């Protein structure tokens, strides 16, 4: 019996595409963990509930957009895996290649209650965000994940889908001071919007959730995935407990720091305050609400409330 950490990759209908484009990631994972690739929603659900898996990589959005019951239940189980079982869920690999702005915003906003919004899509050079996991927000132990300590490459170029609306403390990579659009068609336009990131990672209930928008399987992105899964010498995989078939959905999470509302009363507004405009984002304190507003919610709130005509 393997003593390696167990990783589940939910491939949906992109198994061959994922193994072709992200073969380097698959090889690296197999060298450090016990990897299972599944496309069947029932088998995926059963494996997640055992508590044996420490990390889930979702590499296709299609199973999570289906209205069929097996997929709907799997969506709840995956979210529950992070929220209540303490696991890590990463949306990465070919996920960003098959998602569009409408489905991205609806899925993370409605299903996960996260303020993440589909951002830019282009190639440029990014650097490690010095403010990641700082100031007591997005609190995760350095042994769980620290970009510098984990040996992530400081600067590298990638073509990626960006996330808007995430807290600055959850952004692993941001633009450098010299970032320009790297394109064979368009000129090197200077880029300066540091409210977007191709790589975000934050607390979610008892666990962690992250997104990596790289579409080409860069070696530097592979290192980031391994570190976020806790599969490097300076990181540790999460300890996961067994789950249940009927996850308790609907709890609130602070959009500023990711902290979970522990009591039902907190989700009803007696402690966690809901944004009065969009009614999607919740906050555990005024400090988090103000910080998240400045981090990008100021521009996204109108869109999330349904008043944006774009």
Secondary structure, DSSP 8 states (H G I E B T S, - for coil): ---S-EEEEE-TT-HHHHHHHTHHHHHHHHHHSEEEEE--HHHHHHHHHTT-EEEEEE--SGGGT--SHHHHHHHHHHHHHHHTT--EEEE-GGGGGS--HHHHHHIIIIIS----EEEEEEEEEEEE-TTTT-TTSS---TTT--TTTTT--SEEEEEEEEEES--GGGBSEEE-TT-B---SSS---B---TTEESEEEEEETTEEEEEE-BSS--HHHHHHHHHHTT-STT----------SS------BBTTT--B--SHHIIIIISSEE-TTTS--EESSHHHHHHHIIIIIHHHHHHHTT----
